[in-house]
Amino acid sequence: MYQNDARGDIIKEFIHEYQAHGVVDVVGCHTYAIETNRIKEASHEAGANYMSLETDYSKQDVGQIRTLLEAFIELL
């Protein structure tokens, strides 16, 4: 599998550049969920909250996604 070692550093740079308080990691394919831990660690190292959002992009997910995002925003 392709390793994207620079991704964590790039995420940390974005968090600092945009003064982000949180990171939402949208995963639509289980194969790419393997990077979730790396993104979570980078987010926490940069001082940002982290949320993983797994979806298959179907209309049935809309309500659940809305609820999860609203809760995450309240946390921030």
Secondary structure, 3 states (H helix, E strand, C coil): CCCCCCHHHHHHHHHHHHCCCEEEEEECCHHHHHHHHHHHHHHHHCCCEEEEEECCCCHHHHHHHHHHHHHHHHHC
